[in-house]
Amino acid sequence: MVGRIGDTPIIGAGTYANSLCAVSATGKGEAIIRGTVARDVAALMEFKGVSLKEAAAYVVEEGTPKGTVGLVAVSATGEVTMPFNTTGMFRACATEDGYSEIGIWPSVHN
């Protein structure tokens, strides 16, 4: 739509990386932009000292409206997390230590 920027990759909103983590968000772009989702994950790690998983879960559950966002995030130490507050999210990862995950729906072990 004319004037819509929700599908534009904006650093800090849907994409961010620093020395602690790299984050890529997907979903309703306007909610991601308003929530500065990707940067907030990194900021929680940097300023509160929480883990990647804790930071990402907080941002997805508390920082955005339900049904609007999911993200894939990797820490500098190799931790991977893929939280979402939508019905499902196509996602996959593989780590160098042999862990892999492929999913669409919420994992039963989360």
Gaussian input, Z-matrix of N, CA and C with variables (Angstrom, degrees):
# hf/3-21g

backbone

0 1
 N
 C     1     B1
 C     2     B2     1     A1
 N     3     B3     2     A2     1     D1
 C     4     B4     3     A3     2     D2
 C     5     B5     4     A4     3     D3
 N     6     B6     5     A5     4     D4
 C     7     B7     6     A6     5     D5
 C     8     B8     7     A7     6     D6
 N     9     B9     8     A8     7     D7
 C    10    B10     9     A9     8     D8
 C    11    B11    10    A10     9     D9
 N    12    B12    11    A11    10    D10
 C    13    B13    12    A12    11    D11
 C    14    B14    13    A13    12    D12
 N    15    B15    14    A14    13    D13
 C    16    B16    15    A15    14    D14
 C    17    B17    16    A16    15    D15
 N    18    B18    17    A17    16    D16
 C    19    B19    18    A18    17    D17
 C    20    B20    19    A19    18    D18
 N    21    B21    20    A20    19    D19
 C    22    B22    21    A21    20    D20
 C    23    B23    22    A22    21    D21
 N    24    B24    23    A23    22    D22
 C    25    B25    24    A24    23    D23
 C    26    B26    25    A25    24    D24
 N    27    B27    26    A26    25    D25
 C    28    B28    27    A27    26    D26
 C    29    B29    28    A28    27    D27
 N    30    B30    29    A29    28    D28
 C    31    B31    30    A30    29    D29
 C    32    B32    31    A31    30    D30
 N    33    B33    32    A32    31    D31
 C    34    B34    33    A33    32    D32
 C    35    B35    34    A34    33    D33
 N    36    B36    35    A35    34    D34
 C    37    B37    36    A36    35    D35
 C    38    B38    37    A37    36    D36
 N    39    B39    38    A38    37    D37
 C    40    B40    39    A39    38    D38
 C    41    B41    40    A40    39    D39
 N    42    B42    41    A41    40    D40
 C    43    B43    42    A42    41    D41
 C    44    B44    43    A43    42    D42
 N    45    B45    44    A44    43    D43
 C    46    B46    45    A45    44    D44
 C    47    B47    46    A46    45    D45
 N    48    B48    47    A47    46    D46
 C    49    B49    48    A48    47    D47
 C    50    B50    49    A49    48    D48
 N    51    B51    50    A50    49    D49
 C    52    B52    51    A51    50    D50
 C    53    B53    52    A52    51    D51
 N    54    B54    53    A53    52    D52
 C    55    B55    54    A54    53    D53
 C    56    B56    55    A55    54    D54
 N    57    B57    56    A56    55    D55
 C    58    B58    57    A57    56    D56
 C    59    B59    58    A58    57    D57
 N    60    B60    59    A59    58    D58
 C    61    B61    60    A60    59    D59
 C    62    B62    61    A61    60    D60
 N    63    B63    62    A62    61    D61
 C    64    B64    63    A63    62    D62
 C    65    B65    64    A64    63    D63
 N    66    B66    65    A65    64    D64
 C    67    B67    66    A66    65    D65
 C    68    B68    67    A67    66    D66
 N    69    B69    68    A68    67    D67
 C    70    B70    69    A69    68    D68
 C    71    B71    70    A70    69    D69
 N    72    B72    71    A71    70    D70
 C    73    B73    72    A72    71    D71
 C    74    B74    73    A73    72    D72
 N    75    B75    74    A74    73    D73
 C    76    B76    75    A75    74    D74
 C    77    B77    76    A76    75    D75
 N    78    B78    77    A77    76    D76
 C    79    B79    78    A78    77    D77
 C    80    B80    79    A79    78    D78
 N    81    B81    80    A80    79    D79
 C    82    B82    81    A81    80    D80
 C    83    B83    82    A82    81    D81
 N    84    B84    83    A83    82    D82
 C    85    B85    84    A84    83    D83
 C    86    B86    85    A85    84    D84
 N    87    B87    86    A86    85    D85
 C    88    B88    87    A87    86    D86
 C    89    B89    88    A88    87    D87
 N    90    B90    89    A89    88    D88
 C    91    B91    90    A90    89    D89
 C    92    B92    91    A91    90    D90
 N    93    B93    92    A92    91    D91
 C    94    B94    93    A93    92    D92
 C    95    B95    94    A94    93    D93
 N    96    B96    95    A95    94    D94
 C    97    B97    96    A96    95    D95
 C    98    B98    97    A97    96    D96
 N    99    B99    98    A98    97    D97
 C   100   B100    99    A99    98    D98
 C   101   B101   100   A100    99    D99
 N   102   B102   101   A101   100   D100
 C   103   B103   102   A102   101   D101
 C   104   B104   103   A103   102   D102
 N   105   B105   104   A104   103   D103
 C   106   B106   105   A105   104   D104
 C   107   B107   106   A106   105   D105
 N   108   B108   107   A107   106   D106
 C   109   B109   108   A108   107   D107
 C   110   B110   109   A109   108   D108
 N   111   B111   110   A110   109   D109
 C   112   B112   111   A111   110   D110
 C   113   B113   112   A112   111   D111
 N   114   B114   113   A113   112   D112
 C   115   B115   114   A114   113   D113
 C   116   B116   115   A115   114   D114
 N   117   B117   116   A116   115   D115
 C   118   B118   117   A117   116   D116
 C   119   B119   118   A118   117   D117
 N   120   B120   119   A119   118   D118
 C   121   B121   120   A120   119   D119
 C   122   B122   121   A121   120   D120
 N   123   B123   122   A122   121   D121
 C   124   B124   123   A123   122   D122
 C   125   B125   124   A124   123   D123
 N   126   B126   125   A125   124   D124
 C   127   B127   126   A126   125   D125
 C   128   B128   127   A127   126   D126
 N   129   B129   128   A128   127   D127
 C   130   B130   129   A129   128   D128
 C   131   B131   130   A130   129   D129
 N   132   B132   131   A131   130   D130
 C   133   B133   132   A132   131   D131
 C   134   B134   133   A133   132   D132
 N   135   B135   134   A134   133   D133
 C   136   B136   135   A135   134   D134
 C   137   B137   136   A136   135   D135
 N   138   B138   137   A137   136   D136
 C   139   B139   138   A138   137   D137
 C   140   B140   139   A139   138   D138
 N   141   B141   140   A140   139   D139
 C   142   B142   141   A141   140   D140
 C   143   B143   142   A142   141   D141
 N   144   B144   143   A143   142   D142
 C   145   B145   144   A144   143   D143
 C   146   B146   145   A145   144   D144
 N   147   B147   146   A146   145   D145
 C   148   B148   147   A147   146   D146
 C   149   B149   148   A148   147   D147
 N   150   B150   149   A149   148   D148
 C   151   B151   150   A150   149   D149
 C   152   B152   151   A151   150   D150
 N   153   B153   152   A152   151   D151
 C   154   B154   153   A153   152   D152
 C   155   B155   154   A154   153   D153
 N   156   B156   155   A155   154   D154
 C   157   B157   156   A156   155   D155
 C   158   B158   157   A157   156   D156
 N   159   B159   158   A158   157   D157
 C   160   B160   159   A159   158   D158
 C   161   B161   160   A160   159   D159
 N   162   B162   161   A161   160   D160
 C   163   B163   162   A162   161   D161
 C   164   B164   163   A163   162   D162
 N   165   B165   164   A164   163   D163
 C   166   B166   165   A165   164   D164
 C   167   B167   166   A166   165   D165
 N   168   B168   167   A167   166   D166
 C   169   B169   168   A168   167   D167
 C   170   B170   169   A169   168   D168
 N   171   B171   170   A170   169   D169
 C   172   B172   171   A171   170   D170
 C   173   B173   172   A172   171   D171
 N   174   B174   173   A173   172   D172
 C   175   B175   174   A174   173   D173
 C   176   B176   175   A175   174   D174
 N   177   B177   176   A176   175   D175
 C   178   B178   177   A177   176   D176
 C   179   B179   178   A178   177   D177
 N   180   B180   179   A179   178   D178
 C   181   B181   180   A180   179   D179
 C   182   B182   181   A181   180   D180
 N   183   B183   182   A182   181   D181
 C   184   B184   183   A183   182   D182
 C   185   B185   184   A184   183   D183
 N   186   B186   185   A185   184   D184
 C   187   B187   186   A186   185   D185
 C   188   B188   187   A187   186   D186
 N   189   B189   188   A188   187   D187
 C   190   B190   189   A189   188   D188
 C   191   B191   190   A190   189   D189
 N   192   B192   191   A191   190   D190
 C   193   B193   192   A192   191   D191
 C   194   B194   193   A193   192   D192
 N   195   B195   194   A194   193   D193
 C   196   B196   195   A195   194   D194
 C   197   B197   196   A196   195   D195
 N   198   B198   197   A197   196   D196
 C   199   B199   198   A198   197   D197
 C   200   B200   199   A199   198   D198
 N   201   B201   200   A200   199   D199
 C   202   B202   201   A201   200   D200
 C   203   B203   202   A202   201   D201
 N   204   B204   203   A203   202   D202
 C   205   B205   204   A204   203   D203
 C   206   B206   205   A205   204   D204
 N   207   B207   206   A206   205   D205
 C   208   B208   207   A207   206   D206
 C   209   B209   208   A208   207   D207
 N   210   B210   209   A209   208   D208
 C   211   B211   210   A210   209   D209
 C   212   B212   211   A211   210   D210
 N   213   B213   212   A212   211   D211
 C   214   B214   213   A213   212   D212
 C   215   B215   214   A214   213   D213
 N   216   B216   215   A215   214   D214
 C   217   B217   216   A216   215   D215
 C   218   B218   217   A217   216   D216
 N   219   B219   218   A218   217   D217
 C   220   B220   219   A219   218   D218
 C   221   B221   220   A220   219   D219
 N   222   B222   221   A221   220   D220
 C   223   B223   222   A222   221   D221
 C   224   B224   223   A223   222   D222
 N   225   B225   224   A224   223   D223
 C   226   B226   225   A225   224   D224
 C   227   B227   226   A226   225   D225
 N   228   B228   227   A227   226   D226
 C   229   B229   228   A228   227   D227
 C   230   B230   229   A229   228   D228
 N   231   B231   230   A230   229   D229
 C   232   B232   231   A231   230   D230
 C   233   B233   232   A232   231   D231
 N   234   B234   233   A233   232   D232
 C   235   B235   234   A234   233   D233
 C   236   B236   235   A235   234   D234
 N   237   B237   236   A236   235   D235
 C   238   B238   237   A237   236   D236
 C   239   B239   238   A238   237   D237
 N   240   B240   239   A239   238   D238
 C   241   B241   240   A240   239   D239
 C   242   B242   241   A241   240   D240
 N   243   B243   242   A242   241   D241
 C   244   B244   243   A243   242   D242
 C   245   B245   244   A244   243   D243
 N   246   B246   245   A245   244   D244
 C   247   B247   246   A246   245   D245
 C   248   B248   247   A247   246   D246
 N   249   B249   248   A248   247   D247
 C   250   B250   249   A249   248   D248
 C   251   B251   250   A250   249   D249
 N   252   B252   251   A251   250   D250
 C   253   B253   252   A252   251   D251
 C   254   B254   253   A253   252   D252
 N   255   B255   254   A254   253   D253
 C   256   B256   255   A255   254   D254
 C   257   B257   256   A256   255   D255
 N   258   B258   257   A257   256   D256
 C   259   B259   258   A258   257   D257
 C   260   B260   259   A259   258   D258
 N   261   B261   260   A260   259   D259
 C   262   B262   261   A261   260   D260
 C   263   B263   262   A262   261   D261
 N   264   B264   263   A263   262   D262
 C   265   B265   264   A264   263   D263
 C   266   B266   265   A265   264   D264
 N   267   B267   266   A266   265   D265
 C   268   B268   267   A267   266   D266
 C   269   B269   268   A268   267   D267
 N   270   B270   269   A269   268   D268
 C   271   B271   270   A270   269   D269
 C   272   B272   271   A271   270   D270
 N   273   B273   272   A272   271   D271
 C   274   B274   273   A273   272   D272
 C   275   B275   274   A274   273   D273
 N   276   B276   275   A275   274   D274
 C   277   B277   276   A276   275   D275
 C   278   B278   277   A277   276   D276
 N   279   B279   278   A278   277   D277
 C   280   B280   279   A279   278   D278
 C   281   B281   280   A280   279   D279
 N   282   B282   281   A281   280   D280
 C   283   B283   282   A282   281   D281
 C   284   B284   283   A283   282   D282
 N   285   B285   284   A284   283   D283
 C   286   B286   285   A285   284   D284
 C   287   B287   286   A286   285   D285
 N   288   B288   287   A287   286   D286
 C   289   B289   288   A288   287   D287
 C   290   B290   289   A289   288   D288
 N   291   B291   290   A290   289   D289
 C   292   B292   291   A291   290   D290
 C   293   B293   292   A292   291   D291
 N   294   B294   293   A293   292   D292
 C   295   B295   294   A294   293   D293
 C   296   B296   295   A295   294   D294
 N   297   B297   296   A296   295   D295
 C   298   B298   297   A297   296   D296
 C   299   B299   298   A298   297   D297
 N   300   B300   299   A299   298   D298
 C   301   B301   300   A300   299   D299
 C   302   B302   301   A301   300   D300
 N   303   B303   302   A302   301   D301
 C   304   B304   303   A303   302   D302
 C   305   B305   304   A304   303   D303
 N   306   B306   305   A305   304   D304
 C   307   B307   306   A306   305   D305
 C   308   B308   307   A307   306   D306
 N   309   B309   308   A308   307   D307
 C   310   B310   309   A309   308   D308
 C   311   B311   310   A310   309   D309
 N   312   B312   311   A311   310   D310
 C   313   B313   312   A312   311   D311
 C   314   B314   313   A313   312   D312
 N   315   B315   314   A314   313   D313
 C   316   B316   315   A315   314   D314
 C   317   B317   316   A316   315   D315
 N   318   B318   317   A317   316   D316
 C   319   B319   318   A318   317   D317
 C   320   B320   319   A319   318   D318
 N   321   B321   320   A320   319   D319
 C   322   B322   321   A321   320   D320
 C   323   B323   322   A322   321   D321
 N   324   B324   323   A323   322   D322
 C   325   B325   324   A324   323   D323
 C   326   B326   325   A325   324   D324
 N   327   B327   326   A326   325   D325
 C   328   B328   327   A327   326   D326
 C   329   B329   328   A328   327   D327

   B1=1.4396
   B2=1.5255
   B3=1.2859
   B4=1.4538
   B5=1.5269
   B6=1.3178
   B7=1.4511
   B8=1.5117
   B9=1.3257
   B10=1.4648
   B11=1.5232
   B12=1.3215
   B13=1.4665
   B14=1.5227
   B15=1.3129
   B16=1.4620
   B17=1.5079
   B18=1.3318
   B19=1.4551
   B20=1.5298
   B21=1.3102
   B22=1.4487
   B23=1.5308
   B24=1.3365
   B25=1.4668
   B26=1.5312
   B27=1.3092
   B28=1.4566
   B29=1.5242
   B30=1.3371
   B31=1.4560
   B32=1.5237
   B33=1.3190
   B34=1.4556
   B35=1.5126
   B36=1.3087
   B37=1.4632
   B38=1.5300
   B39=1.3294
   B40=1.4543
   B41=1.5152
   B42=1.3125
   B43=1.4635
   B44=1.5182
   B45=1.3393
   B46=1.4605
   B47=1.5190
   B48=1.3114
   B49=1.4609
   B50=1.5144
   B51=1.3205
   B52=1.4559
   B53=1.5260
   B54=1.3055
   B55=1.4696
   B56=1.5255
   B57=1.3273
   B58=1.4573
   B59=1.5198
   B60=1.3388
   B61=1.4583
   B62=1.5175
   B63=1.3285
   B64=1.4590
   B65=1.5187
   B66=1.3384
   B67=1.4649
   B68=1.5200
   B69=1.3276
   B70=1.4553
   B71=1.5173
   B72=1.3312
   B73=1.4618
   B74=1.5246
   B75=1.3335
   B76=1.4540
   B77=1.5219
   B78=1.3075
   B79=1.4557
   B80=1.5104
   B81=1.3163
   B82=1.4666
   B83=1.5233
   B84=1.3206
   B85=1.4499
   B86=1.5053
   B87=1.3114
   B88=1.4625
   B89=1.5336
   B90=1.3338
   B91=1.4715
   B92=1.5249
   B93=1.3162
   B94=1.4598
   B95=1.5248
   B96=1.3229
   B97=1.4630
   B98=1.5299
   B99=1.3178
   B100=1.4662
   B101=1.5218
   B102=1.3288
   B103=1.4609
   B104=1.5206
   B105=1.3249
   B106=1.4779
   B107=1.5308
   B108=1.3173
   B109=1.4597
   B110=1.5265
   B111=1.3143
   B112=1.4596
   B113=1.5289
   B114=1.3164
   B115=1.4670
   B116=1.5135
   B117=1.3307
   B118=1.4613
   B119=1.5227
   B120=1.3264
   B121=1.4694
   B122=1.5296
   B123=1.3198
   B124=1.4629
   B125=1.5284
   B126=1.3346
   B127=1.4618
   B128=1.5236
   B129=1.3202
   B130=1.4654
   B131=1.5244
   B132=1.3139
   B133=1.4680
   B134=1.5270
   B135=1.3169
   B136=1.4618
   B137=1.5302
   B138=1.3130
   B139=1.4567
   B140=1.5205
   B141=1.3372
   B142=1.4632
   B143=1.5264
   B144=1.3332
   B145=1.4581
   B146=1.5175
   B147=1.3284
   B148=1.4684
   B149=1.5239
   B150=1.3091
   B151=1.4637
   B152=1.5227
   B153=1.3126
   B154=1.4681
   B155=1.5206
   B156=1.3234
   B157=1.4601
   B158=1.5323
   B159=1.3319
   B160=1.4630
   B161=1.5337
   B162=1.3228
   B163=1.4657
   B164=1.5172
   B165=1.3176
   B166=1.4621
   B167=1.5248
   B168=1.3245
   B169=1.4633
   B170=1.5256
   B171=1.3180
   B172=1.4573
   B173=1.5269
   B174=1.3168
   B175=1.4626
   B176=1.5265
   B177=1.3244
   B178=1.4641
   B179=1.5273
   B180=1.3193
   B181=1.4658
   B182=1.5250
   B183=1.3285
   B184=1.4598
   B185=1.5295
   B186=1.3264
   B187=1.4548
   B188=1.5113
   B189=1.3272
   B190=1.4731
   B191=1.5242
   B192=1.3191
   B193=1.4684
   B194=1.5328
   B195=1.3189
   B196=1.4648
   B197=1.5277
   B198=1.3158
   B199=1.4538
   B200=1.5159
   B201=1.3430
   B202=1.4622
   B203=1.5167
   B204=1.3288
   B205=1.4659
   B206=1.5284
   B207=1.3083
   B208=1.4535
   B209=1.5126
   B210=1.3173
   B211=1.4574
   B212=1.5123
   B213=1.3195
   B214=1.4551
   B215=1.5175
   B216=1.3182
   B217=1.4631
   B218=1.5215
   B219=1.3215
   B220=1.4635
   B221=1.5234
   B222=1.3329
   B223=1.4614
   B224=1.5241
   B225=1.3183
   B226=1.4654
   B227=1.5221
   B228=1.3382
   B229=1.4645
   B230=1.5297
   B231=1.3381
   B232=1.4604
   B233=1.5106
   B234=1.3282
   B235=1.4607
   B236=1.5273
   B237=1.3343
   B238=1.4646
   B239=1.5218
   B240=1.3272
   B241=1.4599
   B242=1.5227
   B243=1.3293
   B244=1.4597
   B245=1.5335
   B246=1.3343
   B247=1.4647
   B248=1.5308
   B249=1.3177
   B250=1.4710
   B251=1.5092
   B252=1.3307
   B253=1.4648
   B254=1.5247
   B255=1.3087
   B256=1.4565
   B257=1.5272
   B258=1.3181
   B259=1.4627
   B260=1.5160
   B261=1.3111
   B262=1.4602
   B263=1.5109
   B264=1.3325
   B265=1.4569
   B266=1.5282
   B267=1.3280
   B268=1.4520
   B269=1.5182
   B270=1.3391
   B271=1.4550
   B272=1.5214
   B273=1.3179
   B274=1.4616
   B275=1.5166
   B276=1.3201
   B277=1.4609
   B278=1.5215
   B279=1.3099
   B280=1.4614
   B281=1.5174
   B282=1.3200
   B283=1.4600
   B284=1.5159
   B285=1.3178
   B286=1.4684
   B287=1.5219
   B288=1.3376
   B289=1.4687
   B290=1.5303
   B291=1.3397
   B292=1.4569
   B293=1.5182
   B294=1.3202
   B295=1.4573
   B296=1.5186
   B297=1.3204
   B298=1.4640
   B299=1.5228
   B300=1.2955
   B301=1.4687
   B302=1.5134
   B303=1.3174
   B304=1.4577
   B305=1.5236
   B306=1.3289
   B307=1.4481
   B308=1.5085
   B309=1.3152
   B310=1.4578
   B311=1.5315
   B312=1.3177
   B313=1.4557
   B314=1.5235
   B315=1.3256
   B316=1.4670
   B317=1.5348
   B318=1.3259
   B319=1.4728
   B320=1.5183
   B321=1.3278
   B322=1.4660
   B323=1.5232
   B324=1.3350
   B325=1.4649
   B326=1.5202
   B327=1.3428
   B328=1.4791
   B329=1.4926
   A1=109.21
   A2=116.71
   A3=122.25
   A4=109.96
   A5=116.54
   A6=121.65
   A7=115.37
   A8=117.98
   A9=121.20
   A10=109.65
   A11=116.62
   A12=119.96
   A13=112.45
   A14=118.31
   A15=122.40
   A16=115.03
   A17=118.58
   A18=120.72
   A19=112.60
   A20=116.88
   A21=121.98
   A22=109.52
   A23=118.61
   A24=118.76
   A25=110.59
   A26=115.85
   A27=121.64
   A28=108.30
   A29=115.83
   A30=120.49
   A31=109.36
   A32=115.90
   A33=121.87
   A34=112.34
   A35=116.74
   A36=120.04
   A37=109.05
   A38=117.11
   A39=120.63
   A40=114.77
   A41=117.40
   A42=122.23
   A43=108.97
   A44=116.57
   A45=119.10
   A46=109.14
   A47=116.06
   A48=121.23
   A49=108.92
   A50=115.65
   A51=121.98
   A52=107.94
   A53=118.03
   A54=120.07
   A55=112.80
   A56=118.35
   A57=121.89
   A58=114.22
   A59=116.57
   A60=119.12
   A61=111.48
   A62=114.52
   A63=123.22
   A64=106.62
   A65=116.09
   A66=121.12
   A67=109.74
   A68=116.07
   A69=122.02
   A70=108.19
   A71=116.24
   A72=121.45
   A73=110.69
   A74=114.89
   A75=121.79
   A76=108.16
   A77=115.87
   A78=119.69
   A79=111.06
   A80=116.04
   A81=121.47
   A82=108.38
   A83=114.87
   A84=121.32
   A85=115.22
   A86=117.48
   A87=119.66
   A88=111.21
   A89=117.29
   A90=120.72
   A91=110.51
   A92=117.00
   A93=121.35
   A94=110.20
   A95=116.53
   A96=120.87
   A97=110.18
   A98=116.82
   A99=120.07
   A100=111.91
   A101=116.09
   A102=120.74
   A103=114.73
   A104=117.85
   A105=122.24
   A106=110.12
   A107=113.94
   A108=123.46
   A109=113.29
   A110=117.44
   A111=119.98
   A112=112.09
   A113=117.19
   A114=120.58
   A115=111.37
   A116=117.80
   A117=120.11
   A118=112.17
   A119=118.07
   A120=120.62
   A121=108.91
   A122=116.77
   A123=121.07
   A124=111.62
   A125=117.23
   A126=120.80
   A127=111.61
   A128=117.83
   A129=120.31
   A130=110.88
   A131=116.55
   A132=119.62
   A133=110.59
   A134=116.45
   A135=121.13
   A136=113.26
   A137=117.16
   A138=120.00
   A139=115.04
   A140=117.54
   A141=119.81
   A142=111.91
   A143=116.52
   A144=119.93
   A145=114.65
   A146=117.14
   A147=119.49
   A148=110.32
   A149=116.34
   A150=121.38
   A151=110.35
   A152=115.66
   A153=120.74
   A154=110.26
   A155=117.00
   A156=120.61
   A157=111.28
   A158=116.96
   A159=120.66
   A160=111.15
   A161=116.05
   A162=120.62
   A163=110.99
   A164=116.88
   A165=120.92
   A166=111.24
   A167=116.97
   A168=120.63
   A169=110.68
   A170=117.27
   A171=120.65
   A172=111.28
   A173=117.02
   A174=120.85
   A175=110.76
   A176=117.49
   A177=120.81
   A178=111.45
   A179=117.20
   A180=120.13
   A181=113.70
   A182=117.67
   A183=120.76
   A184=113.66
   A185=117.63
   A186=120.55
   A187=116.00
   A188=116.99
   A189=120.65
   A190=109.85
   A191=116.93
   A192=119.21
   A193=111.31
   A194=116.12
   A195=121.00
   A196=110.21
   A197=115.53
   A198=120.95
   A199=114.62
   A200=118.04
   A201=119.16
   A202=116.25
   A203=119.64
   A204=118.43
   A205=113.80
   A206=113.42
   A207=122.82
   A208=106.63
   A209=116.52
   A210=117.57
   A211=111.41
   A212=114.07
   A213=123.12
   A214=105.15
   A215=116.48
   A216=120.47
   A217=109.89
   A218=115.03
   A219=122.65
   A220=107.92
   A221=116.50
   A222=119.73
   A223=110.11
   A224=115.85
   A225=121.22
   A226=111.67
   A227=116.91
   A228=120.78
   A229=112.92
   A230=116.83
   A231=120.91
   A232=115.70
   A233=118.02
   A234=120.95
   A235=108.28
   A236=116.89
   A237=122.15
   A238=108.69
   A239=115.60
   A240=120.14
   A241=108.72
   A242=116.46
   A243=121.65
   A244=110.68
   A245=117.95
   A246=119.89
   A247=112.10
   A248=115.36
   A249=120.73
   A250=109.11
   A251=116.51
   A252=120.81
   A253=111.30
   A254=115.70
   A255=123.16
   A256=108.84
   A257=117.23
   A258=120.51
   A259=111.43
   A260=116.89
   A261=122.30
   A262=110.06
   A263=115.84
   A264=121.08
   A265=108.11
   A266=116.31
   A267=120.06
   A268=107.97
   A269=116.86
   A270=119.81
   A271=110.73
   A272=115.19
   A273=120.96
   A274=109.01
   A275=115.61
   A276=120.51
   A277=108.78
   A278=115.24
   A279=122.63
   A280=107.19
   A281=117.12
   A282=120.93
   A283=109.78
   A284=115.96
   A285=119.63
   A286=112.59
   A287=118.00
   A288=119.65
   A289=112.64
   A290=116.90
   A291=120.62
   A292=115.76
   A293=118.96
   A294=121.08
   A295=109.48
   A296=116.62
   A297=120.10
   A298=108.92
   A299=114.96
   A300=121.53
   A301=108.63
   A302=115.55
   A303=122.74
   A304=105.53
   A305=117.15
   A306=117.51
   A307=113.90
   A308=113.87
   A309=122.73
   A310=108.46
   A311=116.65
   A312=122.93
   A313=109.85
   A314=118.03
   A315=119.69
   A316=111.23
   A317=115.80
   A318=121.02
   A319=108.72
   A320=116.06
   A321=120.03
   A322=110.97
   A323=118.53
   A324=120.67
   A325=113.29
   A326=119.30
   A327=120.74
   A328=111.22
   D1=150.86
   D2=179.60
   D3=-59.16
   D4=130.69
   D5=178.19
   D6=82.72
   D7=-4.76
   D8=-178.32
   D9=-79.48
   D10=132.39
   D11=177.32
   D12=-118.83
   D13=5.48
   D14=-175.44
   D15=-60.28
   D16=-24.55
   D17=-179.96
   D18=-99.48
   D19=12.63
   D20=179.27
   D21=-94.28
   D22=127.62
   D23=178.56
   D24=-68.18
   D25=117.69
   D26=-178.21
   D27=-118.17
   D28=120.62
   D29=-179.06
   D30=-60.98
   D31=131.07
   D32=-178.54
   D33=98.90
   D34=-31.87
   D35=178.71
   D36=-88.24
   D37=-72.39
   D38=-177.72
   D39=-100.47
   D40=-10.14
   D41=-177.68
   D42=-140.73
   D43=131.85
   D44=176.31
   D45=-162.89
   D46=145.09
   D47=173.86
   D48=-148.73
   D49=142.81
   D50=172.60
   D51=-146.20
   D52=-162.56
   D53=-177.01
   D54=-72.41
   D55=-11.56
   D56=-178.93
   D57=-97.88
   D58=-35.76
   D59=-174.25
   D60=-162.60
   D61=168.75
   D62=171.20
   D63=-129.86
   D64=135.20
   D65=-174.94
   D66=-133.74
   D67=136.03
   D68=173.21
   D69=-132.21
   D70=123.43
   D71=-177.03
   D72=-106.04
   D73=155.73
   D74=176.42
   D75=-141.20
   D76=154.25
   D77=178.87
   D78=136.89
   D79=-144.43
   D80=-179.96
   D81=-81.15
   D82=108.47
   D83=-172.10
   D84=-55.00
   D85=-39.61
   D86=-178.77
   D87=-62.34
   D88=-40.46
   D89=177.85
   D90=-67.67
   D91=-36.70
   D92=178.79
   D93=-66.43
   D94=-41.93
   D95=178.97
   D96=-65.30
   D97=-47.89
   D98=-179.10
   D99=-61.39
   D100=-35.57
   D101=-178.32
   D102=-87.16
   D103=-3.04
   D104=-173.42
   D105=36.86
   D106=53.45
   D107=-169.53
   D108=-54.28
   D109=-54.69
   D110=-173.88
   D111=-64.27
   D112=-45.34
   D113=179.76
   D114=-66.13
   D115=-36.46
   D116=-179.83
   D117=-62.89
   D118=-36.19
   D119=176.37
   D120=-59.63
   D121=-50.62
   D122=-179.67
   D123=-62.84
   D124=-40.04
   D125=-179.29
   D126=-64.92
   D127=-40.37
   D128=177.49
   D129=-62.84
   D130=-39.51
   D131=176.83
   D132=-65.76
   D133=-45.20
   D134=-176.04
   D135=-69.74
   D136=-47.10
   D137=-171.30
   D138=-96.62
   D139=-22.69
   D140=178.04
   D141=-107.72
   D142=-13.29
   D143=177.67
   D144=73.09
   D145=22.36
   D146=179.53
   D147=-84.87
   D148=164.12
   D149=179.19
   D150=-72.71
   D151=164.62
   D152=176.91
   D153=-58.12
   D154=-46.25
   D155=-177.63
   D156=-61.51
   D157=-43.25
   D158=179.02
   D159=-64.58
   D160=-45.13
   D161=-178.47
   D162=-63.24
   D163=-47.13
   D164=-178.28
   D165=-64.57
   D166=-43.10
   D167=179.39
   D168=-62.18
   D169=-42.57
   D170=179.66
   D171=-62.43
   D172=-47.29
   D173=-178.13
   D174=-62.81
   D175=-43.40
   D176=-178.89
   D177=-68.04
   D178=-42.66
   D179=-175.77
   D180=-83.54
   D181=-35.44
   D182=-173.80
   D183=-106.94
   D184=-23.10
   D185=-172.72
   D186=-97.44
   D187=-5.34
   D188=-178.52
   D189=-141.11
   D190=152.38
   D191=176.87
   D192=-64.22
   D193=146.04
   D194=178.72
   D195=-57.03
   D196=139.60
   D197=177.13
   D198=84.31
   D199=18.15
   D200=-174.36
   D201=-121.73
   D202=-18.33
   D203=-169.97
   D204=-148.68
   D205=150.56
   D206=168.88
   D207=-144.14
   D208=159.33
   D209=178.05
   D210=-150.11
   D211=158.92
   D212=172.15
   D213=-118.59
   D214=126.21
   D215=-178.20
   D216=-135.78
   D217=143.67
   D218=179.90
   D219=-130.93
   D220=132.54
   D221=177.88
   D222=-89.45
   D223=166.63
   D224=178.24
   D225=-64.35
   D226=-20.45
   D227=178.70
   D228=-92.42
   D229=-0.31
   D230=177.33
   D231=98.18
   D232=0.93
   D233=175.77
   D234=-66.31
   D235=137.94
   D236=178.54
   D237=-124.57
   D238=138.79
   D239=174.56
   D240=-143.19
   D241=147.71
   D242=-176.29
   D243=-139.52
   D244=63.76
   D245=-178.76
   D246=-77.93
   D247=157.04
   D248=176.25
   D249=-155.04
   D250=153.99
   D251=177.74
   D252=-117.06
   D253=22.12
   D254=176.54
   D255=-102.47
   D256=175.10
   D257=178.45
   D258=-59.45
   D259=-40.01
   D260=178.66
   D261=-157.08
   D262=166.26
   D263=176.51
   D264=-151.92
   D265=121.83
   D266=174.54
   D267=-64.10
   D268=126.36
   D269=-176.83
   D270=-158.17
   D271=156.57
   D272=176.64
   D273=-161.06
   D274=152.08
   D275=173.77
   D276=-155.26
   D277=159.92
   D278=173.15
   D279=-146.70
   D280=133.87
   D281=179.49
   D282=-108.28
   D283=162.84
   D284=-177.56
   D285=-68.99
   D286=-15.93
   D287=177.77
   D288=-88.51
   D289=7.23
   D290=173.68
   D291=100.60
   D292=-6.59
   D293=177.99
   D294=-72.75
   D295=138.41
   D296=173.05
   D297=-142.81
   D298=151.02
   D299=178.14
   D300=-144.86
   D301=133.40
   D302=175.00
   D303=-132.03
   D304=131.22
   D305=-178.18
   D306=-161.80
   D307=164.67
   D308=172.16
   D309=-125.94
   D310=-48.03
   D311=-175.48
   D312=-94.73
   D313=168.14
   D314=178.14
   D315=-57.57
   D316=139.45
   D317=178.18
   D318=-73.02
   D319=145.34
   D320=179.18
   D321=-75.10
   D322=-19.05
   D323=-178.30
   D324=-95.79
   D325=7.66
   D326=178.62
   D327=-78.58

